[in-house]
Amino acid sequence: MKSLMLCVCEKVIIDRTTGTHSLISVMVSAEARFASPPNSGPPDDLPPNAVVPSQWFVYAMWETSEEDDGKVAEQVLEVRWPNGDIFLSNRLPFTADKTMRAQNSVGMVSFPLGQKGDLKIRAWIERDGNCISNVAEGQVTVRHPETV
């Protein structure tokens, strides 16, 4: 399989009849806004693993081939904090279909804002414990403004 797209977005709508994914509000950056005290930057005691409740998705599209048809594979997803620590690791099994590209969406309910810098997102496909695709990579830049 070959990666065709990896995208971070605020919402994915999936048509249950056709399986078509609609991506809403593609994310390239996120800005943490701190309200207390007003017009201030991040608090001195902000934990580096701080998250906020916010739904977001990672969408991936994969080109399938004749040899993939009907076989079960797993999409492996990793999201890493700017310091390199793993925020999320996920495995999503799916069955490949040679007549269409594989589209997978993984939803999260908290967003990592504790560290400013680039969140690294990587996805690949495995079958029987072996990588059978290239590694798709993306990022979202987290900013901590000094004032709001």
Secondary structure, DSSP 8 states (H G I E B T S, - for coil): -EEEEEEEEEEEEE-TTT--EEEEEE-SEEE----SSTT--S-TT--TT-EEEEEEEEEEEEE--GGGTT-EEEEEEEEE-TTS-EEEEEEEEEE--TTS-EEEEEEEEEEE-SS-EEEEEEEEEEETTEE-S--EEEEEEEE--S--
